[in-house]
Amino acid sequence: MLDEANLMFDVEEYKEALMVYKKLYPLDTSYTDVVYKLGMTLLKMKQAAPAIQYLEQAAGQGHTEAHFELAQLYHEQHQFDEAIARYNDYKELFYRRTDDQEVDRLIRTSSNAKAMLANMADMEIENLGPRVNSKYQDYVPFVTADGSELYFTSRRPGSVGGMRDHEGKYMEDIYVSQLKSGRWGTAKNIGGPVNSETHDATVGIAPNGNALLIYRTSSDMKSGDLYITENHENVWSNPKKLGKNINSEHQEASACISGDENVMYFSSDRPGGYGGRDLYRVKKLPNGEWSLPLNLGPMINTAFDEDAPFVHSDGKTFFFASKGHNTIGGYDIFKSTLIGQDLWTVPENLGGPINTVKDDIYFALSVDGSEGYFSSERPDGYGEQDIYKVTFPNPDLNYAVIRGTVTNKDGVPMRSSITMFDGNGDLHGQYTTNARTGGFIMIVDPGMAYNMLVEKAGFKDISQIVKHSPDKKENELSVIIKMTSSKEQFSQHE
């Protein structure tokens, strides 16, 4: 029976293994391996309270690894002093699976968590609710720059193909929710050709919402690559695999693209990095191809996993998730700033309440810096990972935001191009409006005047001066552009 239970445990059939261990336990409660495996099975099934009971018994009976598992459990339950004590007990034992260096790192993690969670920043964390989240995994949120659409990944029923993996979980599919009257609407599967019968996950979005970066597994389910799909007249194109300077025979699991769509950051576990997954950067060349990848270096990457890069619309503020640096448990979200070409400031842990002792990952900041979206597993969730919004009471902004829409004279949204020139006539940036909403959003310097040129084939070009006054309380300027194919032209800005 013990051999049978151990085999089921090894193949992750925990429910069946638990039934057998529970029959074995009363036969000899001093049989330490059974006590330990019973505790570990309950732990795998996320039943922490009874798991602690059996692991405490196993540790008392001399099981070495029970001390290590208990330390991790205590850490997850915010009992940081108890966790540190257990790690120190573990260090005194022989024939351990985990060496001193790793145990010392975990002790530092518990110390970090104790300090950071005792001094949390004043900010509001909000679960996006049942219209977006489900009892299944919901994660990797991206909101278009104009704030109108939310794209994310989910493993809920209704996936294209309806297939499940070896763990019985539905394949990943991409969903979208529309913002209506200040509330996110019921999420909908965006369907094919973006979603397929294998795993399809959001990994990045162009700020205008007209292009999605996705991760798709191969048909053999053993590898995966990054793809891009574009929206034309409200129809998503067949995803196109990105080139060999980005994809490799290893796993490239996440990516993001800059506001001007000329820089892409991505994660990869390819050889030659600093350990685990590392973050890389490529730039778009004049011929439209991507450059060779550049590892972001030891300021960003560690010997542990770095993932989920996100570059803000300002092109300098960079967020990513890491299991290294001064994490407080699992993946934490960090912030760094680009200085010059390739220099980064020391990554800053965003701390609580954004980061917890579990995985907090896939952070994306709104253009105005007032709110962010991320994935997390919390007690108030609907099940497994959920998508949350954080509201920053006093965003630290040194720029202004121009937000607006482009429509025809009847108010129908249009996809158009916008070119911004500064007061010296130098190019400030090029943008494309959201094809579905006509929306656009861009960052400018307060007090500086810009010439905005709006172009659309078949319509009269519109050129106007926009300027945000630094004396205004709000850091936003609203612009409404209505285009016409006749000489009549109407534009208004507030």
C-alpha positions in Angstrom: 0.0 0.0 0.0 2.9 2.4 0.8 4.5 1.7 -2.6 1.2 2.4 -4.2 0.6 5.6 -2.3 4.2 6.9 -3.1 3.7 6.1 -6.8 0.5 8.1 -6.9 2.2 11.0 -5.0 5.0 11.0 -7.6 2.6 11.3 -10.5 0.7 14.0 -8.7 -2.5 12.0 -8.1 -2.8 13.5 -4.6 -6.4 12.8 -3.9 -5.9 9.1 -4.4 -2.6 9.1 -2.5 -4.2 10.8 0.4 -6.8 8.1 0.8 -4.1 5.4 1.0 -1.8 7.4 3.4 -4.9 8.0 5.7 -5.4 4.2 5.9 -1.7 3.6 6.6 -1.3 6.3 9.3 -3.3 4.6 12.1 -1.5 1.3 11.6 1.7 2.9 13.0 1.6 6.6 13.9 5.4 6.4 14.5 6.2 5.5 10.9 7.8 8.9 10.1 7.9 8.6 6.3 4.1 8.0 6.2 3.5 10.9 8.6 5.7 13.2 6.4 4.1 12.1 3.1 0.6 12.5 4.6 1.5 16.1 5.5 3.1 16.8 2.1 0.0 15.4 0.3 -2.3 17.7 2.3 0.1 20.6 1.5 0.0 19.8 -2.3 -3.8 19.9 -2.0 -3.5 23.4 -0.3 -4.8 22.2 3.0 -2.3 24.1 5.1 -3.7 23.6 8.6 -3.8 19.8 8.7 -0.6 19.7 6.8 1.2 21.6 9.6 -0.1 19.1 12.1 1.5 16.1 10.4 4.7 17.9 9.4 5.2 19.1 13.0 4.8 15.4 14.1 7.2 14.3 11.4 9.8 16.9 12.5 9.4 15.8 16.1 10.1 12.3 15.0 13.3 13.3 13.3 12.4 13.9 9.7 14.9 16.4 8.3 12.9 17.8 5.4 9.8 18.4 7.5 11.6 21.3 9.2 12.2 22.9 5.8 8.6 22.4 4.7 7.3 23.9 8.0 9.5 26.9 7.6 8.0 27.6 4.2 4.5 27.1 5.5 5.1 29.4 8.4 6.4 32.0 6.0 3.3 31.8 3.9 1.1 32.3 7.0 3.1 35.4 8.0 4.7 33.7 11.0 8.1 35.0 10.0 9.9 34.5 13.4 8.7 30.8 13.4 9.9 30.4 9.8 13.3 31.8 10.6 13.6 29.5 13.7 12.7 26.4 11.6 15.2 27.4 8.9 17.9 27.7 11.5 16.9 24.3 13.0 17.2 22.8 9.5 20.7 24.2 9.1 21.8 22.2 12.1 20.8 18.9 10.5 22.8 16.6 8.3 22.0 15.0 4.9 19.8 18.0 3.8 18.4 18.5 0.3 18.9 22.3 0.5 22.4 23.9 1.1 23.3 26.7 3.5 23.4 29.3 0.8 19.8 28.8 -0.2 18.6 28.5 3.4 20.3 31.8 4.2 18.5 33.4 1.2 15.2 32.1 2.5 15.9 33.5 6.0 16.6 36.9 4.4 13.3 36.5 2.5 11.4 36.0 5.8 13.2 39.0 7.3 12.4 41.1 4.3 8.7 40.1 4.5 8.6 40.9 8.2 9.9 44.4 7.7 8.0 45.3 4.5 4.6 44.0 5.5 4.8 45.8 8.8 5.2 49.1 6.9 2.9 48.9 4.0 2.2 51.9 1.7 -1.2 53.5 1.7 -2.9 52.3 -1.5 -6.1 50.6 -2.5 -6.1 47.0 -3.9 -9.3 45.9 -5.6 -10.2 42.5 -7.1 -11.8 43.1 -10.5 -14.7 41.0 -9.6 -16.7 38.1 -11.2 -17.2 39.7 -14.6 -13.4 39.4 -15.1 -12.2 36.8 -12.6 -13.4 33.2 -12.2 -12.7 30.3 -9.9 -9.9 29.2 -12.4 -6.6 30.9 -13.1 -6.9 34.5 -14.5 -3.7 36.4 -15.0 -1.4 38.5 -17.3 -3.7 41.7 -17.5 -3.0 44.4 -20.1 -5.1 47.5 -20.5 -5.0 49.6 -23.6 -3.5 53.1 -23.2 -6.9 54.8 -23.5 -8.2 52.5 -20.7 -11.1 51.1 -22.7 -10.1 47.4 -23.0 -8.6 44.8 -20.7 -6.9 41.7 -22.2 -5.9 38.8 -20.0 -5.3 35.0 -19.9 -7.6 32.5 -18.4 -7.9 28.8 -17.9 -11.6 28.6 -17.5 -14.1 26.4 -19.3 -15.0 27.5 -22.8 -11.5 27.5 -24.3 -11.1 27.0 -28.0 -11.0 23.3 -28.6 -12.0 22.5 -25.0 -8.8 20.6 -24.3 -7.1 20.1 -20.9 -3.5 19.4 -20.0 -2.1 16.5 -18.0 -3.2 18.2 -14.7 -6.8 18.4 -15.9 -6.7 22.1 -16.4 -8.2 23.9 -19.4 -5.7 25.2 -21.9 -4.9 28.9 -21.7 -7.0 31.3 -23.9 -7.1 35.1 -24.2 -10.1 37.1 -23.0 -11.2 40.7 -23.4 -13.3 43.0 -21.2 -14.7 46.4 -22.2 -14.9 49.3 -19.7 -18.5 50.6 -19.6 -19.7 53.3 -17.3 -16.6 52.9 -15.1 -17.0 49.1 -14.7 -15.4 46.2 -16.5 -17.9 44.2 -18.5 -18.2 40.4 -18.7 -15.1 39.0 -20.2 -15.4 37.3 -23.6 -13.1 34.8 -25.3 -11.6 36.6 -28.3 -11.8 33.3 -30.3 -9.8 32.3 -33.3 -7.5 32.8 -35.0 -5.7 34.2 -31.9 -6.9 31.4 -29.6 -6.1 27.8 -30.7 -6.4 24.3 -29.3 -3.1 24.7 -27.5 -2.0 27.3 -24.9 -2.5 30.9 -26.0 -1.6 33.6 -23.5 -1.4 37.4 -23.5 2.2 38.6 -22.9 2.1 42.2 -24.1 0.0 44.8 -25.9 0.7 47.8 -28.1 -0.5 50.9 -26.2 -3.0 51.7 -28.9 -4.5 48.2 -28.6 -4.0 47.4 -32.3 -1.5 44.6 -31.7 -1.1 41.8 -29.2 2.0 39.9 -28.3 1.0 36.3 -27.4 2.7 33.1 -26.2 1.6 29.9 -27.9 2.8 26.4 -27.3 3.8 24.1 -30.1 1.6 21.3 -31.2 3.8 18.8 -29.2 3.1 20.8 -26.0 6.8 20.7 -25.1 8.0 24.2 -26.2 6.5 27.6 -27.1 7.3 30.9 -28.8 6.2 34.5 -29.0 3.8 35.7 -31.7 2.2 39.0 -32.8 -1.4 39.5 -34.0 -2.8 42.8 -35.3 -6.3 44.1 -35.3 -7.7 45.4 -38.7 -11.2 46.6 -38.8 -12.1 44.8 -35.5 -10.6 41.5 -36.8 -7.5 40.0 -35.3 -5.0 38.6 -37.8 -3.6 35.1 -37.8 -0.7 35.3 -35.2 2.7 35.6 -36.8 5.7 34.1 -35.1 8.4 36.5 -34.2 11.9 36.1 -35.6 14.9 34.1 -34.5 16.4 37.1 -32.7 13.6 36.8 -30.2 12.5 33.2 -30.3 14.9 30.3 -29.7 14.7 26.6 -29.0 14.3 27.5 -25.4 11.3 29.2 -23.7 10.4 32.8 -24.3 7.4 33.2 -22.0 6.6 36.9 -21.8 7.3 40.2 -23.5 6.3 43.9 -23.8 6.6 46.6 -26.4 7.4 50.3 -25.9 4.9 53.1 -26.7 6.6 53.9 -30.0 6.8 50.1 -30.8 10.5 50.3 -31.5 11.8 48.5 -28.4 10.7 45.1 -27.1 11.7 43.4 -23.8 11.2 39.7 -23.3 12.1 36.8 -20.9 14.0 33.7 -21.9 15.7 30.8 -20.2 18.3 30.5 -23.0 21.9 29.6 -22.0 24.3 32.5 -21.3 22.2 34.3 -18.8 22.6 34.9 -15.1 20.4 32.0 -14.1 16.8 30.8 -14.5 14.8 33.2 -16.7 16.5 36.5 -17.7 15.2 39.6 -19.3 16.4 40.7 -22.7 15.9 43.7 -25.0 15.7 44.1 -28.8 15.3 47.2 -30.9 13.6 47.7 -34.3 16.1 48.3 -37.1 15.5 50.6 -40.0 14.5 47.6 -42.2 11.7 46.7 -39.7 13.6 43.6 -38.4 14.5 43.2 -34.7 18.1 43.6 -33.6 20.1 40.9 -31.8 19.0 40.5 -28.2 20.8 42.2 -25.3 20.7 40.8 -21.8 19.7 43.5 -19.4 22.6 42.7 -17.2 23.2 42.0 -13.5 21.4 45.1 -12.2 18.1 43.5 -13.4 18.8 39.8 -13.7 19.8 37.5 -10.9 20.6 33.8 -10.4 16.8 33.3 -10.0 13.9 33.8 -12.4 13.0 37.3 -13.8 9.9 37.5 -15.9 6.9 39.6 -16.9 8.6 42.8 -18.2 6.5 45.9 -18.7 7.8 49.3 -19.9 5.7 52.4 -19.2 4.6 54.8 -22.0 7.4 57.2 -20.9 9.9 54.6 -22.2 12.0 54.7 -19.0 10.0 53.3 -16.1 10.3 49.5 -16.1 8.5 46.9 -14.1 9.2 43.2 -13.8 8.7 40.2 -11.6 11.6 38.5 -9.8 12.3 35.6 -7.4 15.6 37.2 -6.7 16.7 40.7 -5.3 15.0 41.4 -2.0 11.9 39.4 -2.6 9.4 38.7 0.2 8.3 35.4 -1.2 7.7 33.9 -4.7 7.6 36.4 -7.5 7.6 40.0 -6.4 7.0 43.1 -8.6 10.0 45.4 -8.9 10.5 48.8 -10.5 13.6 50.2 -12.2 14.3 53.3 -14.3 16.4 53.4 -17.5 19.2 55.9 -17.4 20.7 56.8 -20.8 21.0 53.9 -23.2 21.4 50.7 -21.2 21.9 51.7 -17.5 19.3 50.8 -14.9 18.7 52.0 -11.4 18.7 49.5 -8.5 15.4 47.6 -8.7 12.9 48.7 -6.0 10.5 46.2 -4.4 7.0 47.7 -4.6 6.4 46.2 -1.2 3.0 45.6 0.4 0.1 45.6 -0.2 1.0 45.0 -3.8 3.5 42.2 -3.0 2.7 39.3 -0.8 4.4 36.1 0.4 3.0 34.4 -2.7 3.4 35.1 -6.4 2.6 38.6 -7.5 3.4 39.1 -11.1 2.4 40.7 -14.5 2.2 44.3 -13.4 1.1 47.0 -15.9 0.9 50.7 -15.0 -1.7 53.1 -16.6 -0.3 55.9 -18.7 -1.2 58.6 -16.1 0.4 56.5 -13.3 -2.7 56.5 -11.2 -3.4 52.8 -11.3 -1.9 49.4 -12.1 -3.1 45.9 -12.9 -1.4 42.7 -11.8 -2.0 39.0 -11.0 -2.0 37.6 -7.5 -3.4 34.8 -5.3 -5.1 36.2 -2.3 -7.7 35.1 0.3 -10.4 37.4 -1.2 -10.0 35.9 -4.6 -12.4 33.8 -6.6 -10.0 30.9 -7.0 -6.3 30.4 -7.8 -4.8 33.6 -9.4 -7.0 36.6 -9.9 -6.6 40.0 -11.5 -6.3 43.0 -9.2 -6.2 46.8 -9.6 -4.1 49.0 -7.4 -4.9 52.7 -7.1 -2.0 55.1 -6.2 -3.2 58.1 -4.2 -0.4 60.4 -5.2 1.2 59.2 -8.4 4.7 60.7 -8.8 4.4 62.2 -12.3 6.8 64.6 -14.0 4.9 64.6 -17.3 1.5 65.5 -18.6 -0.9 63.3 -20.5 -2.9 64.1 -23.7 -5.9 61.9 -24.0 -8.4 62.0 -26.8 -10.3 60.4 -29.7 -10.4 60.6 -33.4 -13.7 60.1 -35.3 -15.4 61.0 -38.5 -17.9 63.9 -38.6 -20.6 61.4 -37.5 -18.7 60.4 -34.4 -17.7 56.9 -35.7 -14.2 56.0 -34.3 -11.4 55.8 -36.8 -7.9 54.3 -36.9 -5.6 57.2 -37.9 -2.0 58.2 -37.4 -0.9 61.0 -35.2 2.6 62.7 -35.4 3.7 65.0 -32.7 6.4 67.7 -33.1 7.8 69.7 -30.3 8.3 73.5 -30.4 11.6 73.1 -32.3 10.0 71.1 -35.0 11.7 67.9 -33.8 9.7 64.6 -33.9 8.3 63.9 -30.4 6.5 60.7 -31.3 4.2 58.8 -33.7 1.0 57.1 -32.6 -1.9 55.1 -34.0 -5.4 55.5 -32.6 -7.3 52.4 -31.3 -9.1 51.0 -34.3 -12.2 50.2 -32.2 -12.5 53.3 -30.0 -10.6 55.9 -31.9 -8.8 56.6 -28.6 -5.2 57.7 -28.1 -3.1 58.7 -25.2 0.4 60.2 -25.2 2.9 61.7 -22.7 4.2 65.3 -23.1 6.2 67.8 -21.0 4.0 70.2 -19.0 4.0 73.7 -20.4 5.5 72.8 -23.8 3.5 73.4 -27.0 3.3 70.6 -29.6 2.1 70.5 -33.1 -0.3 67.5 -33.6 -0.7 66.2 -37.2 -3.6 63.8 -37.6 -3.7 61.8 -40.9 -6.2 59.3 -42.4 -6.3 58.2 -46.0 -9.4 59.8 -47.7 -9.7 62.5 -45.1 -8.4 66.0 -44.8 -5.3 66.2 -42.6 -5.7 68.1 -39.4 -2.9 70.1 -37.8 -3.3 71.9 -34.5 -1.3 73.1 -31.5 -1.8 71.4 -28.2 -0.3 72.6 -24.9 -0.8 71.5 -21.3 -0.6 74.3 -18.8 1.6 73.4 -15.8 -0.7 75.5 -13.6 -3.6 73.2 -14.1 -4.6 70.9 -11.2 -5.1 67.9 -13.5 -2.2 66.5 -15.4 -4.4 65.6 -18.4 -5.4 67.5 -21.5 -8.5 66.2 -23.4 -8.5 66.4 -27.2 -11.4 65.6 -29.6 -10.6 65.4 -33.3 -13.4 65.0 -35.9 -12.2 64.4 -39.5 -14.0 65.1 -42.7 -13.2 64.4 -46.3 -14.5 67.8 -47.4 -13.0 71.2 -46.7 -15.1 71.5 -43.6 -13.0 70.7 -40.6 -14.0 70.6 -37.0 -11.7 70.1 -34.1 -12.0 71.0 -30.5 -9.7 70.7 -27.6 -10.4 71.5 -23.9 
